[in-house]
């Protein structure tokens, strides 16, 4: 436990290019919501059903500097008190067995009472994306079945890792309405 506490409360100075991005990211993430989208107070009522959100952020740049930039931004996230927190994310390094092209940040969360993409969650997530050095991102919401993707101006050809703006957003409708894929080569039970 002491080791973990030391890692999260490290006072090591960050390299200069990351300092501005970390300040912007901290301002954008803000504090936890106390009201819902209809401006009603969020209560602690039990909610047996909710949806998971899971996804990834991919950076095609395989350089150690690119990965270090993104780790520094993630390390700057709050430990508690926001929807987007430090513990939510994990980084797969650039390696043949894990992430062959660049590195990938992956995450999953199970927010209470989450039936659709919450506007405040999306605002925090997009603020985080605009602090990272990344190429594309995708998030799926399991309850509503919606999938969202984001693209940046791309990492290819940039000399220094830097925060990249969102250049494209797409929303894909619920997968719940999709018909099952029928495989004609597989025999159906009882028809052999």
Backbone as numpy.savetxt, mean C-alpha at the origin, in Angstrom:
# Nx Ny Nz CAx CAy CAz Cx Cy Cz
12.20 -7.57 22.54 11.38 -6.38 22.54 12.24 -5.13 22.54
13.33 -5.14 23.25 14.21 -3.97 23.32 14.80 -3.68 21.94
15.19 -4.74 21.21 15.75 -4.55 19.88 14.74 -3.87 18.96
13.50 -4.34 18.98 12.47 -3.75 18.12 12.26 -2.29 18.47
12.20 -1.97 19.74 11.99 -0.59 20.17 13.13 0.29 19.66
14.35 -0.20 19.73 15.49 0.59 19.26 15.40 0.85 17.76
14.99 -0.15 16.99 14.90 0.02 15.55 13.87 1.09 15.20
12.71 1.06 15.84 11.65 2.00 15.50 11.88 3.40 16.03
12.73 3.54 17.03 12.98 4.87 17.57 14.38 5.36 17.21
14.92 4.81 16.14 16.26 5.19 15.72 16.37 6.69 15.46
17.48 7.27 15.86 17.70 8.70 15.62 18.78 8.93 14.57
19.12 7.87 13.83 20.11 8.03 12.77 19.60 9.03 11.75
20.47 9.95 11.29 20.02 10.92 10.29 19.77 10.25 8.95
18.72 10.69 8.26 18.43 10.17 6.94 19.20 10.98 5.92
19.58 10.36 4.81 20.24 11.11 3.74 19.35 12.26 3.27
19.97 13.34 2.86 19.27 14.59 2.51 18.11 14.43 1.53
18.20 13.67 0.43 17.08 13.63 -0.51 15.78 13.12 0.11
15.86 12.36 1.19 14.66 11.75 1.77 14.01 12.64 2.81
14.73 13.59 3.35 14.20 14.39 4.47 12.94 15.15 4.08
12.94 15.81 2.92 11.78 16.58 2.50 10.57 15.67 2.30
10.78 14.55 1.65 9.69 13.62 1.37 9.07 13.10 2.66
9.89 12.80 3.65 9.40 12.30 4.93 8.54 13.36 5.61
8.97 14.62 5.56 8.17 15.70 6.17 6.82 15.83 5.48
6.82 15.79 4.15 5.58 15.89 3.39 4.67 14.71 3.69
5.25 13.53 3.75 4.48 12.31 4.01 3.84 12.38 5.40
4.58 12.81 6.40 4.04 12.90 7.76 2.89 13.90 7.82
3.01 15.03 7.10 1.92 16.01 7.09 0.69 15.45 6.39
0.88 14.68 5.32 -0.24 14.18 4.53 -1.00 13.07 5.22
-0.31 12.23 5.98 -0.96 11.08 6.61 -1.91 11.54 7.70
-1.51 12.46 8.54 -2.39 13.06 9.53 -2.75 12.15 10.68
-3.89 12.45 11.30 -4.33 11.72 12.48 -5.51 10.82 12.13
-5.87 9.91 13.03 -6.93 8.96 12.73 -8.29 9.66 12.59
-9.13 9.06 11.77 -10.46 9.61 11.56 -11.34 9.35 12.78
-12.17 10.32 13.13 -13.13 10.14 14.23 -14.55 10.17 13.72
-14.73 10.48 12.42 -16.06 10.45 11.81 -15.99 9.70 10.50
-17.14 9.16 10.07 -17.18 8.43 8.81 -17.45 9.39 7.66
-17.71 8.83 6.46 -17.91 9.66 5.27 -19.14 10.56 5.39
-20.15 10.15 6.17 -21.35 10.96 6.36 -21.21 11.90 7.55
-19.99 12.07 8.05 -19.68 12.93 9.19 -20.35 12.47 10.48
-20.61 11.16 10.59 -21.17 10.57 11.80 -20.03 10.03 12.65
-20.14 10.10 13.98 -19.06 9.59 14.84 -18.84 8.10 14.62
-17.59 7.70 14.58 -17.25 6.28 14.47 -17.41 5.67 15.85
-18.22 4.61 15.94 -18.47 3.96 17.23 -17.72 2.64 17.30
-17.74 2.04 18.45 -17.06 0.78 18.68 -18.03 -0.40 18.60
-19.16 -0.27 17.91 -20.13 -1.36 17.81 -19.48 -2.56 17.13
-19.92 -3.75 17.53 -19.33 -4.95 16.95 -19.76 -5.07 15.49
-18.86 -5.51 14.66 -19.10 -5.64 13.23 -18.53 -6.98 12.78
-19.39 -8.00 12.65 -18.87 -9.32 12.33 -18.34 -9.46 10.91
-18.75 -8.58 10.00 -18.28 -8.69 8.62 -17.59 -7.40 8.20
-16.58 -7.55 7.43 -15.85 -6.41 6.92 -14.99 -6.93 5.77
-14.31 -6.05 5.11 -13.47 -6.48 4.00 -12.00 -6.28 4.28
-11.19 -7.08 3.64 -9.74 -6.93 3.69 -9.30 -6.07 2.52
-8.23 -5.34 2.73 -7.56 -4.64 1.64 -6.16 -5.23 1.56
-5.74 -5.59 0.37 -4.38 -6.07 0.21 -3.83 -5.58 -1.12
-2.52 -5.47 -1.19 -1.93 -4.99 -2.41 -0.42 -4.89 -2.36
0.11 -4.20 -3.36 1.56 -4.05 -3.48 1.91 -2.72 -4.11
3.16 -2.33 -3.92 3.76 -1.17 -4.57 5.07 -1.69 -5.17
5.24 -1.58 -6.48 6.41 -2.15 -7.15 7.33 -1.05 -7.67
8.62 -1.21 -7.40 9.66 -0.33 -7.91 10.58 -1.18 -8.78
10.66 -0.87 -10.07 11.49 -1.66 -10.98 12.98 -1.36 -10.85
13.35 -0.28 -10.21 14.76 0.07 -10.05 15.41 -0.90 -9.07
16.41 -1.69 -9.51 17.03 -2.68 -8.62 18.13 -2.11 -7.72
18.39 -0.82 -7.78 19.51 -0.26 -7.02 19.24 -0.27 -5.52
20.30 -0.45 -4.72 20.15 -0.36 -3.26 19.64 1.01 -2.81
19.98 2.06 -3.55 19.51 3.40 -3.18 17.99 3.52 -3.30
17.42 2.89 -4.32 15.96 2.93 -4.50 15.26 2.24 -3.34
15.75 1.06 -2.98 15.16 0.32 -1.86 15.35 1.08 -0.55
16.52 1.67 -0.36 16.79 2.43 0.87 15.87 3.65 0.98
15.62 4.31 -0.15 14.70 5.46 -0.14 13.32 5.02 0.34
12.80 3.94 -0.23 11.46 3.48 0.13 11.40 2.97 1.56
12.44 2.29 2.01 12.46 1.84 3.42 12.47 3.04 4.37
13.19 4.10 4.02 13.23 5.29 4.87 11.86 5.96 4.95
11.16 6.03 3.82 9.82 6.61 3.82 8.88 5.77 4.68
8.92 4.44 4.51 8.06 3.56 5.31 8.40 3.66 6.79
9.67 3.78 7.10 10.11 3.91 8.49 9.58 5.21 9.11
9.32 6.22 8.30 8.83 7.50 8.81 7.33 7.50 9.11
6.63 6.45 8.71 5.19 6.38 8.97 4.91 6.27 10.46
3.74 6.71 10.90 3.42 6.58 12.32 3.28 5.12 12.73
3.59 4.85 13.99 3.45 3.49 14.53 1.98 3.20 14.80
1.25 4.16 15.31 -0.19 4.04 15.57 -0.85 5.38 15.28
-2.17 5.39 15.33 -2.90 6.64 15.22 -3.27 7.07 13.82
-3.04 6.25 12.83 -3.44 6.57 11.45 -3.89 5.28 10.79
-4.50 5.39 9.63 -4.91 4.18 8.91 -3.73 3.53 8.19
-2.80 4.34 7.75 -1.59 3.85 7.08 -0.47 3.95 8.10
-0.03 2.80 8.62 1.00 2.78 9.66 2.20 1.95 9.21
3.28 2.10 9.94 4.54 1.45 9.63 4.42 -0.08 9.56
3.73 -0.68 10.52 3.67 -2.14 10.62 2.87 -2.78 9.48
2.13 -2.01 8.75 1.30 -2.52 7.67 2.13 -3.06 6.51
3.34 -2.54 6.32 4.11 -2.81 5.11 5.31 -3.72 5.34
5.63 -4.48 4.30 6.82 -5.32 4.30 7.49 -5.17 2.93
8.82 -5.21 2.90 9.55 -5.00 1.65 10.21 -6.30 1.21
9.94 -6.71 -0.03 10.65 -7.83 -0.64 11.82 -7.25 -1.42
13.04 -7.64 -1.07 14.19 -7.07 -1.77 14.33 -7.62 -3.19
15.14 -6.95 -3.98 15.44 -7.41 -5.32 16.25 -8.70 -5.24
15.65 -9.81 -5.61 16.36 -11.10 -5.65 15.58 -12.04 -6.56
16.27 -13.00 -7.11 15.62 -13.93 -8.04 14.45 -14.68 -7.40
14.59 -15.05 -6.15 13.56 -15.85 -5.50 12.35 -15.07 -5.03
12.48 -13.77 -4.86 11.39 -12.99 -4.29 10.79 -11.99 -5.25
11.61 -11.14 -5.78 11.13 -10.08 -6.67 12.24 -9.82 -7.68
12.15 -10.47 -8.81 13.23 -10.48 -9.79 13.54 -9.09 -10.35
12.52 -8.28 -10.58 12.72 -6.95 -11.14 12.47 -5.89 -10.08
13.53 -5.33 -9.53 13.39 -4.29 -8.52 13.00 -4.86 -7.16
12.25 -4.08 -6.40 11.77 -4.54 -5.10 10.28 -4.23 -4.99
9.62 -4.91 -4.07 8.19 -4.77 -3.93 7.82 -4.57 -2.46
6.91 -3.64 -2.23 6.34 -3.41 -0.91 4.96 -4.05 -0.95
4.67 -4.92 0.01 3.35 -5.53 0.03 2.69 -5.30 1.38
1.36 -5.42 1.39 0.62 -5.11 2.62 -0.76 -5.76 2.58
-1.36 -5.87 3.74 -2.75 -6.30 3.90 -3.26 -5.69 5.19
-4.56 -5.38 5.20 -5.17 -4.81 6.39 -6.64 -5.25 6.45
-7.18 -5.26 7.65 -8.56 -5.66 7.87 -9.24 -4.57 8.69
-9.56 -3.42 8.07 -10.15 -2.32 8.83 -11.59 -2.64 9.23
-11.93 -2.24 10.42 -13.27 -2.49 10.95 -14.31 -1.72 10.15
-15.38 -2.40 9.79 -16.48 -1.74 9.09 -16.14 -1.29 7.69
-15.22 -1.97 7.03 -14.78 -1.58 5.70 -15.55 -2.36 4.64
-16.47 -1.68 3.96 -17.27 -2.34 2.93 -16.95 -1.83 1.54
-16.36 -0.65 1.46 -15.92 -0.06 0.20 -14.58 0.64 0.48
-13.94 1.11 -0.57 -12.72 1.90 -0.38 -13.11 3.20 0.31
-12.54 3.44 1.47 -12.82 4.65 2.24 -12.00 5.81 1.66
-12.65 6.96 1.47 -11.97 8.12 0.89 -10.76 8.56 1.71
-10.87 8.51 3.04 -9.74 8.95 3.87 -8.58 7.95 3.76
-8.89 6.64 3.63 -7.82 5.65 3.45 -7.13 5.89 2.11
-7.92 6.13 1.07 -7.34 6.39 -0.26 -6.47 7.64 -0.24
-6.89 8.68 0.46 -6.10 9.91 0.54 -4.76 9.64 1.22
-4.77 8.88 2.33 -3.51 8.55 3.02 -2.63 7.68 2.13
-3.24 6.71 1.44 -2.46 5.81 0.59 -1.82 6.58 -0.57
-2.56 7.45 -1.20 -2.00 8.23 -2.31 -0.93 9.20 -1.83
-1.08 9.73 -0.62 -0.04 10.60 -0.05 1.24 9.80 0.15
1.10 8.55 0.60 2.27 7.68 0.76 2.91 7.40 -0.60
2.10 7.04 -1.60 2.65 6.76 -2.93 3.48 7.93 -3.44
3.02 9.14 -3.22 3.72 10.31 -3.74 4.97 10.66 -2.95
5.27 9.89 -1.91 6.54 10.03 -1.19 7.54 8.95 -1.60
7.04 7.89 -2.23 7.88 6.74 -2.56 8.48 6.86 -3.96
9.48 6.01 -4.23 10.10 5.84 -5.54 9.51 4.54 -6.07
8.60 4.62 -7.04 7.79 3.47 -7.42 7.37 3.55 -8.88
6.88 2.42 -9.40 6.39 2.37 -10.77 4.89 2.11 -10.85
4.40 1.11 -10.11 2.97 0.83 -10.13 2.52 0.24 -8.81
1.22 0.30 -8.59 0.62 -0.20 -7.35 -0.76 -0.75 -7.66
-1.18 -1.71 -6.87 -2.51 -2.29 -7.02 -3.05 -2.64 -5.65
-4.35 -2.37 -5.43 -5.01 -2.70 -4.17 -6.36 -3.34 -4.49
-6.68 -4.41 -3.77 -7.96 -5.11 -3.92 -8.72 -5.01 -2.61
-10.02 -4.73 -2.69 -10.90 -4.72 -1.52 -11.77 -5.97 -1.61
-11.67 -6.86 -0.63 -12.35 -8.16 -0.75 -13.86 -8.09 -0.54
-14.37 -7.12 0.21 -15.81 -7.08 0.45 -16.56 -6.57 -0.78
-16.15 -5.43 -1.31 -16.85 -4.88 -2.49 -16.31 -5.48 -3.79
-15.15 -6.10 -3.73 -14.58 -6.74 -4.91 -13.91 -5.79 -5.88
-13.79 -4.55 -5.51 -13.19 -3.55 -6.40 -11.67 -3.64 -6.38
-11.07 -3.35 -7.52 -9.61 -3.32 -7.64 -9.21 -1.96 -8.18
-8.15 -1.39 -7.60 -7.65 -0.08 -8.03 -6.17 -0.20 -8.36
-5.75 0.52 -9.40 -4.34 0.54 -9.78 -3.88 1.99 -9.93
-2.58 2.18 -9.70 -1.94 3.49 -9.84 -0.64 3.29 -10.60
-0.26 4.29 -11.38 1.04 4.30 -12.06 1.71 5.63 -11.78
3.05 5.59 -11.76 3.83 6.82 -11.57 4.48 7.19 -12.89
5.29 8.23 -12.84 6.01 8.67 -14.03 7.20 7.75 -14.34
7.37 6.71 -13.57 8.35 5.63 -13.76 9.74 5.96 -13.23
10.40 4.92 -12.75 11.74 5.06 -12.17 12.84 4.92 -13.21
12.52 4.38 -14.38 13.53 4.12 -15.41 14.24 5.40 -15.84
15.56 5.35 -15.79 16.37 6.46 -16.28 16.64 7.57 -15.28
16.07 7.49 -14.09 16.33 8.53 -13.09 17.61 8.20 -12.33
18.44 9.20 -12.13 19.73 8.97 -11.46 19.58 8.77 -9.96
18.73 9.55 -9.33 18.55 9.49 -7.87 17.12 9.08 -7.55
16.92 8.23 -6.56 15.56 7.94 -6.11 14.91 9.21 -5.56
13.70 9.46 -5.96 12.98 10.65 -5.52 11.50 10.33 -5.46
10.74 11.15 -4.77 9.29 10.96 -4.70 8.71 11.16 -6.10
7.81 10.25 -6.50 7.21 10.32 -7.83 5.70 10.54 -7.71
5.18 11.38 -8.57 3.75 11.70 -8.58 2.94 10.60 -9.26
1.68 10.53 -8.93 0.75 9.60 -9.58 0.40 10.18 -10.95
0.55 9.36 -12.00 0.22 9.83 -13.34 -1.04 9.17 -13.88
-1.47 8.06 -13.29 -2.63 7.35 -13.80 -3.29 6.57 -12.67
-4.61 6.64 -12.60 -5.40 5.85 -11.65 -6.47 5.11 -12.44
-6.74 3.87 -12.05 -7.83 3.11 -12.67 -8.61 2.41 -11.58
-9.92 2.34 -11.78 -10.80 1.61 -10.88 -11.47 0.52 -11.71
-11.34 -0.72 -11.27 -11.96 -1.85 -11.95 -13.17 -2.30 -11.15
-14.28 -2.59 -11.82 -15.50 -2.95 -11.09 -15.33 -4.26 -10.31
-16.32 -4.51 -9.50 -16.30 -5.68 -8.61 -16.12 -6.98 -9.38
-15.28 -7.84 -8.85 -15.11 -9.16 -9.44 -16.27 -10.08 -9.04
-17.12 -9.66 -8.12 -18.25 -10.48 -7.69 -19.23 -10.73 -8.83
-19.27 -9.83 -9.81 -20.20 -9.96 -10.93 -19.64 -10.79 -12.08
-18.42 -11.25 -11.98 -17.82 -12.04 -13.05 -18.37 -13.46 -13.05
-18.52 -13.99 -14.23 -18.94 -15.38 -14.37 -17.74 -16.30 -14.16
-17.97 -17.50 -13.64 -16.85 -18.44 -13.47 -16.25 -18.80 -14.83
-14.97 -19.06 -14.84 -14.29 -19.48 -16.05 -14.53 -20.98 -16.22
-15.05 -21.37 -17.36 -15.32 -22.78 -17.63 -14.14 -23.36 -18.39
-13.57 -24.42 -17.86 -12.47 -25.11 -18.51 -13.03 -26.31 -19.24
-13.06 -26.27 -20.56 -13.68 -27.33 -21.35 -12.87 -28.61 -21.36
-11.59 -28.56 -20.96 -10.75 -29.75 -20.96 -10.91 -30.59 -19.70
-11.55 -30.05 -18.69 -11.70 -30.76 -17.43 -13.05 -31.47 -17.43
-13.06 -32.79 -17.25 -14.34 -33.50 -17.24 -15.15 -33.12 -16.00
-16.47 -33.02 -16.19 -17.35 -32.73 -15.07 -17.62 -34.02 -14.31
-17.78 -33.93 -12.99 -18.05 -35.14 -12.21 -19.32 -35.82 -12.70
-19.26 -37.14 -12.83 -20.42 -37.92 -13.26 -20.57 -38.03 -14.76
-19.73 -37.36 -15.54 -19.82 -37.41 -17.01 -18.62 -38.11 -17.63
-17.99 -39.02 -16.92 -16.80 -39.66 -17.49 -17.12 -40.92 -18.23
